[in-house]
């Protein structure tokens, strides 16, 4: 079944790659290896330091890029001017469309090191061109999702808002908002993410709005009057104690103050004092939101403070808080000619060595908790029958699952078949899948401090 695509690409993805992808295609077309069927797998050799699990995000964005990978005339002309490839390759590129398959972990899924989270199958020339694009999307989006998931754990159900736009590339900010939403964030300040993905947007006023007015009380009155809905007042521009007092006055005068936000100082102490004063003023329903260089550790430290929500920016979208997922894109199998038998191939070389062969991954659970991911050879050559695939929540026991295991689920699904998109879950479905996948992890696996990975992996080399 072909699932309609509402593409979210802002420009052609054809040149969002490295030069050597094109020069490899140029040589492969010349020597005849371009049509050899290939299997590329995406995996990370290790999780970032201190992380116990990773989270898959960006798959839908990547799918849009793959189906839009169609060189335009001006791009072909530039490749020609720069003598990147030969005229014969330019002719091939002019009609090139990805015709292969993509099999992947579902978005929102939990992963660990060594697992093929995305597999691309097709002719060498088509599949090798996608390497840099695949890694660009997955390394960024998965890094954001993993960091955001840890913040969701630390928040213990309190509101989380993405404030990261001004700390990120303007387009990356949209991707970051989407990845954070998947993991359980409640909204974003980024309007483009709201328009594109339907993520709730939030935001009222900054310190500049307070400073442009003659006094804070006047600024609050103006903001409350103009706001379409009950609003959030930023109370720490001058003095938080005075700011809370002005917010209480504005709330009593208008009845339209939903929350106050504290952006500096000792957030726990400031929140405690503000809560006492709001309650004493009969404003127990006015919420307290804090922001200011928060990460999962500071959020966890604030767990006992009377805080209702957190605004997170820098640590969500930058490398310090969201270290790259470290994915690589490696050829693991190829046939000598179209229709031929797939043969495993592998790279040697110590820590960068790879494991050859097309693989599948199944998760084994006991009493509803994920315990082990088993990596074994794909049951049949690509194109044959696929193993049964069940989403989260299945109940029956398969004959091939190990003793003592309550359930086994396959982690990979086909998302592109013969160049056509066949699976495109909604963002809400992706978010639900992530929350269900997280519920399979025990408390130890969700700890924020460094420790063992959430899932052990084993390899079954029996075909």
C-alpha positions as CSV (number, residue, x, y, z in Angstrom):
1,X,0.0,0.0,0.0
2,X,1.4,3.4,-0.9
3,X,1.0,6.0,1.8
4,X,0.7,9.6,0.6
5,X,3.6,11.8,1.5
6,X,3.2,15.4,2.7
7,X,6.8,16.3,2.0
8,X,8.5,18.7,4.5
9,X,11.7,19.3,2.5
10,X,12.6,22.9,2.1
11,X,15.0,22.4,-0.7
12,X,16.5,19.7,-2.9
13,X,18.4,17.2,-0.9
14,X,20.6,16.1,-3.9
15,X,23.7,18.1,-2.9
16,X,23.3,17.6,0.9
17,X,26.1,15.2,0.7
18,X,29.8,14.8,0.3
19,X,31.7,15.0,-3.0
20,X,33.0,11.4,-2.7
21,X,29.5,10.0,-2.9
22,X,29.3,11.3,-6.4
23,X,32.8,10.3,-7.4
24,X,32.2,6.8,-6.3
25,X,29.1,6.6,-8.4
26,X,31.0,8.0,-11.3
27,X,33.6,5.2,-11.1
28,X,31.0,2.5,-10.4
29,X,29.0,3.4,-13.5
30,X,32.2,3.3,-15.5
31,X,33.3,-0.2,-14.3
32,X,29.8,-1.8,-14.1
33,X,29.5,-2.2,-10.3
34,X,26.9,0.5,-10.0
35,X,24.0,-2.0,-10.5
36,X,25.2,-4.5,-8.0
37,X,22.5,-5.1,-5.3
38,X,23.7,-3.9,-1.9
39,X,22.7,-3.8,1.7
40,X,23.9,-0.8,3.8
41,X,23.2,-0.7,7.6
42,X,23.2,2.2,9.9
43,X,24.4,1.6,13.5
44,X,26.4,3.2,16.2
45,X,29.5,1.6,17.6
46,X,28.8,2.9,21.1
47,X,26.4,5.2,22.8
48,X,27.5,8.6,24.0
49,X,29.4,8.5,27.3
50,X,27.1,8.1,30.2
51,X,24.0,7.2,28.1
52,X,22.1,4.0,28.8
53,X,20.0,4.0,25.6
54,X,19.4,5.9,22.4
55,X,16.1,7.0,20.8
56,X,15.3,6.8,17.1
57,X,14.0,10.1,15.5
58,X,14.1,11.8,12.2
59,X,12.9,8.8,10.1
60,X,10.0,10.7,8.5
61,X,12.2,13.6,7.6
62,X,14.7,11.2,6.1
63,X,12.0,9.5,4.1
64,X,10.9,12.8,2.6
65,X,14.5,13.5,1.6
66,X,15.0,10.1,0.0
67,X,11.8,10.3,-2.2
68,X,12.8,13.9,-3.1
69,X,16.3,12.8,-4.1
70,X,15.9,13.9,-7.8
71,X,18.7,16.0,-9.2
72,X,17.5,19.3,-10.7
73,X,18.9,20.8,-13.9
74,X,20.7,23.6,-12.1
75,X,22.4,21.0,-9.8
76,X,23.4,18.9,-12.7
77,X,24.9,22.0,-14.4
78,X,26.9,22.8,-11.3
79,X,28.2,19.3,-11.0
80,X,29.2,19.6,-14.7
81,X,30.9,23.0,-14.2
82,X,32.8,21.7,-11.2
83,X,33.8,18.5,-13.1
84,X,32.6,16.4,-10.2
85,X,31.4,13.6,-12.5
86,X,31.6,12.6,-16.1
87,X,29.0,13.5,-18.8
88,X,27.8,9.8,-18.7
89,X,27.1,10.1,-15.0
90,X,25.3,13.4,-15.5
91,X,23.0,11.6,-17.9
92,X,22.3,8.8,-15.4
93,X,21.7,11.3,-12.6
94,X,19.1,13.2,-14.8
95,X,16.7,10.2,-14.5
96,X,17.9,8.8,-11.2
97,X,15.2,8.0,-8.6
98,X,15.7,5.8,-5.6
99,X,14.1,2.4,-6.5
100,X,15.2,0.4,-3.5
101,X,13.9,-0.5,0.0
102,X,14.4,1.1,3.4
103,X,13.8,-1.0,6.6
104,X,14.2,0.7,9.9
105,X,13.4,0.8,13.6
106,X,10.2,2.7,14.2
107,X,10.6,6.3,15.1
108,X,10.5,6.7,18.9
109,X,12.0,3.2,19.4
110,X,14.8,2.6,21.9
111,X,18.1,1.3,20.6
112,X,21.6,0.5,21.8
113,X,25.0,0.1,20.2
114,X,25.6,-2.3,17.3
115,X,22.0,-2.5,16.2
116,X,21.1,-1.9,12.5
117,X,18.6,0.8,13.1
118,X,18.2,1.5,9.4
119,X,18.9,-0.7,6.4
120,X,19.0,0.5,2.8
121,X,18.7,-2.1,0.0
122,X,19.2,-1.4,-3.7
123,X,21.7,-0.9,-6.5
124,X,25.1,0.4,-5.3
125,X,24.9,3.7,-7.2
126,X,21.5,4.6,-5.6
127,X,22.3,3.5,-2.1
128,X,25.8,4.9,-1.7
129,X,24.5,8.4,-2.7
130,X,22.3,8.5,0.4
131,X,25.1,7.9,3.0
132,X,25.8,11.5,4.1
133,X,22.1,12.5,4.0
134,X,21.0,9.5,6.1
135,X,23.7,10.2,8.7
136,X,23.1,14.0,8.8
137,X,19.4,13.5,9.6
138,X,19.7,10.5,12.0
139,X,22.7,11.7,13.9
140,X,21.1,15.1,14.8
141,X,17.5,14.0,15.4
142,X,18.4,11.0,17.4
143,X,20.8,13.0,19.6
144,X,18.0,15.5,20.4
145,X,15.5,12.7,21.1
146,X,17.9,10.9,23.4
147,X,18.6,14.1,25.4
148,X,14.9,15.0,25.5
149,X,13.9,11.6,26.7
150,X,16.2,11.9,29.7
151,X,14.7,15.3,30.5
152,X,11.2,13.8,30.3
153,X,12.4,11.2,32.8
154,X,13.8,13.9,35.1
155,X,10.7,16.0,34.9
156,X,8.4,13.2,36.3
157,X,5.3,14.4,34.5
158,X,5.9,18.1,34.8
159,X,5.5,20.3,31.7
160,X,8.5,20.5,29.4
161,X,8.8,23.2,26.8
162,X,11.4,23.5,24.0
163,X,13.1,26.9,24.0
164,X,16.0,25.9,21.8
165,X,15.5,27.8,18.6
166,X,17.9,30.7,19.2
167,X,20.7,28.2,20.1
168,X,20.4,26.2,16.9
169,X,20.5,26.6,13.1
170,X,17.1,27.9,12.0
171,X,16.1,24.7,10.2
172,X,17.7,22.4,12.8
173,X,15.5,24.1,15.4
174,X,12.4,22.7,13.6
175,X,13.8,19.2,13.6
176,X,14.8,19.6,17.3
177,X,11.2,20.6,18.3
178,X,9.8,17.6,16.4
179,X,12.3,15.2,18.1
180,X,11.5,16.6,21.5
181,X,7.8,16.3,21.0
182,X,8.2,12.7,20.1
183,X,9.7,11.9,23.5
184,X,7.1,13.7,25.5
185,X,7.8,17.4,25.5
186,X,4.6,19.4,25.8
187,X,5.3,22.3,23.4
188,X,7.8,24.5,21.6
189,X,8.5,28.2,21.1
190,X,9.2,27.6,17.4
191,X,6.3,28.6,15.2
192,X,7.6,26.8,12.1
193,X,7.5,23.6,14.0
194,X,4.0,24.3,15.2
195,X,2.8,25.1,11.6
196,X,4.6,22.1,10.1
197,X,4.0,19.4,12.6
198,X,1.0,20.6,14.7
199,X,3.1,20.8,17.9
200,X,1.6,23.2,20.4
201,X,3.4,26.5,20.5
202,X,4.0,28.6,23.6
203,X,5.5,32.0,24.4
204,X,4.5,35.4,25.7
205,X,7.1,38.1,26.4
206,X,10.8,38.5,27.1
207,X,12.8,40.8,29.3
208,X,12.9,43.4,26.5
209,X,9.1,43.9,26.8
210,X,9.5,44.7,30.4
211,X,12.4,47.1,29.7
212,X,10.6,49.0,27.0
213,X,7.9,50.0,29.4
214,X,8.2,52.7,32.1
215,X,7.7,50.1,34.8
216,X,7.1,46.4,35.2
217,X,3.4,46.8,36.4
218,X,2.6,48.6,33.2
219,X,4.3,45.9,31.1
220,X,2.3,43.2,32.8
221,X,-1.0,45.1,32.4
222,X,-0.3,45.6,28.7
223,X,0.6,41.9,28.2
224,X,-2.5,40.7,30.0
225,X,-4.7,43.0,28.0
226,X,-3.3,41.9,24.7
227,X,-3.1,38.2,25.3
228,X,-5.7,36.0,23.6
229,X,-5.6,33.4,26.4
230,X,-4.5,33.6,30.1
231,X,-0.8,34.4,29.9
232,X,2.5,33.7,31.6
233,X,4.3,36.7,33.2
234,X,8.1,36.8,33.3
235,X,8.9,38.0,36.9
236,X,12.7,38.2,37.2
237,X,13.6,41.2,35.0
238,X,14.4,43.5,37.9
239,X,13.7,41.7,41.2
240,X,11.8,38.5,41.5
241,X,10.1,39.3,44.7
242,X,8.8,42.6,43.3
243,X,8.0,40.8,40.0
244,X,5.8,38.3,41.8
245,X,4.0,41.1,43.6
246,X,3.2,42.8,40.3
247,X,2.1,39.5,38.9
248,X,-0.3,39.0,41.8
249,X,-1.7,42.5,41.2
250,X,-2.2,41.7,37.5
251,X,-3.8,38.4,38.3
252,X,-6.3,40.0,40.7
253,X,-7.1,42.8,38.3
254,X,-7.6,40.7,35.2
255,X,-8.2,37.1,36.3
256,X,-6.1,36.2,33.2
257,X,-2.7,35.1,34.6
258,X,-2.0,31.4,34.0
259,X,1.6,31.2,35.2
260,X,4.7,33.1,36.2
261,X,8.1,32.3,34.8
262,X,11.4,32.6,36.6
263,X,14.5,32.7,34.4
264,X,17.4,33.3,36.9
265,X,18.6,33.0,40.4
266,X,18.2,30.1,42.8
267,X,15.3,28.5,41.0
268,X,14.3,26.2,43.8
269,X,14.3,29.0,46.4
270,X,12.7,31.5,44.2
271,X,9.9,29.0,43.2
272,X,9.3,28.2,46.9
273,X,8.9,31.8,47.9
274,X,6.7,32.5,44.8
275,X,4.5,29.6,45.6
276,X,3.9,30.7,49.1
277,X,3.0,34.2,48.1
278,X,0.7,33.1,45.2
279,X,-1.1,30.7,47.6
280,X,-1.4,33.3,50.2
281,X,-3.0,35.6,47.6
282,X,-5.6,33.0,46.7
283,X,-3.8,32.2,43.4
284,X,-3.1,28.5,43.9
285,X,-4.0,27.8,40.3
286,X,-1.3,30.1,38.9
287,X,1.5,27.8,37.8
288,X,5.3,28.3,38.1
289,X,7.6,27.7,35.1
290,X,11.4,28.0,35.3
291,X,14.0,28.3,32.7
292,X,17.7,29.3,32.4
293,X,20.3,26.8,31.2
294,X,18.4,23.7,32.4
295,X,19.5,20.2,31.6
296,X,18.3,16.8,32.8
297,X,20.5,17.0,35.9
298,X,19.2,20.4,37.0
299,X,15.7,19.4,36.3
300,X,16.2,16.3,38.5
301,X,17.7,18.5,41.3
302,X,14.6,20.7,41.2
303,X,12.2,17.7,41.6
304,X,11.2,18.7,45.1
305,X,10.6,22.4,44.4
306,X,7.0,23.7,43.7
307,X,7.7,23.9,40.0
308,X,5.1,23.0,37.4
309,X,7.1,23.3,34.2
310,X,10.5,23.8,32.6
311,X,11.7,25.6,29.6
312,X,14.8,24.0,28.1
313,X,17.0,25.5,25.3
314,X,20.7,25.2,25.0
315,X,21.2,21.8,26.5
316,X,18.5,20.3,24.3
317,X,19.8,21.5,20.9
318,X,23.6,21.8,21.3
319,X,26.4,19.2,21.4
320,X,27.0,19.7,25.2
321,X,23.6,18.4,26.0
322,X,22.9,16.3,22.9
323,X,26.1,14.6,21.8
324,X,25.9,13.0,18.4
325,X,24.4,9.6,18.2
326,X,27.6,8.5,16.3
327,X,25.8,6.5,13.6
328,X,27.8,5.1,10.6
329,X,26.5,3.8,7.2
330,X,28.3,0.6,6.2
331,X,28.0,-1.8,3.3
332,X,27.4,-5.3,4.8
333,X,26.3,-7.3,1.8
334,X,26.3,-7.2,-2.0
335,X,25.5,-9.4,-4.9
336,X,27.8,-9.8,-8.0
337,X,24.9,-9.0,-10.4
338,X,21.2,-8.1,-10.2
339,X,19.2,-11.1,-9.0
340,X,22.4,-12.8,-7.6
341,X,22.9,-14.2,-4.2
342,X,23.7,-11.7,-1.5
343,X,27.2,-12.2,0.0
344,X,28.3,-10.7,3.4
345,X,31.1,-8.2,3.2
346,X,32.8,-6.6,6.2
347,X,35.5,-4.0,7.0
348,X,38.5,-5.0,9.1
349,X,40.5,-2.7,11.2
350,X,40.2,-2.9,14.9
351,X,37.6,-0.7,16.5
352,X,36.2,0.2,13.1
353,X,35.6,-3.3,12.0
354,X,32.1,-4.2,10.9
355,X,30.0,-7.4,11.0
356,X,28.9,-8.5,7.6
357,X,25.5,-9.7,6.5
358,X,22.0,-8.4,6.4
359,X,20.6,-8.6,9.9
360,X,17.4,-8.3,11.9
361,X,16.8,-7.4,15.5
362,X,14.3,-8.8,17.9
363,X,13.6,-7.6,21.5
364,X,13.0,-10.1,24.2
365,X,10.8,-9.1,27.2
366,X,10.1,-10.7,30.5
367,X,7.1,-9.6,32.5
368,X,6.7,-6.7,30.1
369,X,10.3,-5.4,30.6
370,X,12.8,-5.3,27.8
371,X,15.9,-7.5,28.6
372,X,17.8,-8.5,25.5
373,X,18.0,-7.6,21.9
374,X,19.0,-10.5,19.7
375,X,20.7,-9.7,16.4
376,X,20.7,-12.5,13.8
377,X,20.8,-12.9,10.1
378,X,17.8,-11.8,8.1
379,X,15.7,-14.9,7.7
380,X,15.6,-14.9,3.9
381,X,17.3,-13.0,1.1
382,X,15.8,-9.6,0.6
383,X,12.6,-10.0,-1.5
384,X,11.4,-13.1,0.3
385,X,8.9,-13.5,3.0
386,X,9.6,-11.3,6.1
387,X,9.3,-12.5,9.7
388,X,6.1,-11.7,11.5
389,X,6.1,-8.2,12.9
390,X,4.1,-7.2,15.9
391,X,4.0,-3.7,17.5
392,X,4.2,-3.0,21.2
393,X,1.6,-4.8,23.3
394,X,1.5,-8.2,21.6
395,X,0.6,-11.1,23.8
396,X,1.1,-14.4,22.0
397,X,4.3,-16.5,22.4
398,X,6.2,-17.4,19.3
399,X,7.8,-20.8,19.0
400,X,11.3,-19.3,18.4
401,X,11.5,-17.2,21.6
402,X,13.8,-18.3,24.3
403,X,12.7,-20.0,27.5
404,X,11.7,-17.6,30.2
405,X,10.7,-14.9,27.7
406,X,7.2,-13.6,27.8
407,X,7.2,-11.8,24.5
408,X,9.4,-11.1,21.5
409,X,8.9,-8.3,19.0
410,X,10.6,-7.4,15.8
411,X,12.1,-3.9,15.8
412,X,12.3,-3.3,12.1
413,X,9.6,-2.4,9.7
414,X,9.7,-1.6,5.9
415,X,9.1,2.1,5.3
416,X,10.1,2.3,1.6
417,X,9.4,-0.6,-0.8
418,X,10.7,-0.4,-4.4
419,X,11.1,3.4,-4.0
420,X,7.5,3.9,-2.7
421,X,6.7,5.0,0.8
422,X,4.6,2.2,2.5
423,X,4.6,3.3,6.1
424,X,4.1,6.8,7.5
425,X,2.7,6.8,11.0
426,X,1.4,10.1,12.3
427,X,3.4,12.2,14.8
428,X,1.0,11.2,17.6
429,X,1.4,7.5,16.7
430,X,5.2,8.0,16.8
431,X,5.0,9.7,20.2
432,X,2.7,7.0,21.6
433,X,5.2,4.3,20.4
434,X,8.1,6.0,22.1
435,X,6.2,6.3,25.4
436,X,5.3,2.6,25.2
437,X,8.9,1.7,24.4
438,X,10.1,3.7,27.4
439,X,7.6,1.9,29.6
440,X,9.5,-1.4,28.7
441,X,12.6,-0.1,30.4
442,X,13.1,-0.7,34.1
443,X,14.0,2.0,36.6
444,X,17.7,1.1,36.5
445,X,17.7,1.6,32.7
446,X,16.2,5.0,33.0
447,X,18.7,6.4,35.5
448,X,20.5,9.6,34.5
449,X,23.9,8.7,35.9
450,X,26.4,6.6,33.9
451,X,25.9,2.9,34.0
452,X,25.2,-0.2,32.0
453,X,23.2,0.0,28.8
454,X,19.4,-0.4,29.1
455,X,19.5,-3.5,26.9
456,X,22.0,-6.3,26.5
457,X,22.6,-7.5,22.9
458,X,23.4,-10.9,21.7
459,X,24.2,-12.3,18.3
460,X,22.7,-15.5,16.9
461,X,24.8,-16.4,13.9
462,X,22.5,-19.2,12.8
463,X,20.8,-18.4,9.5
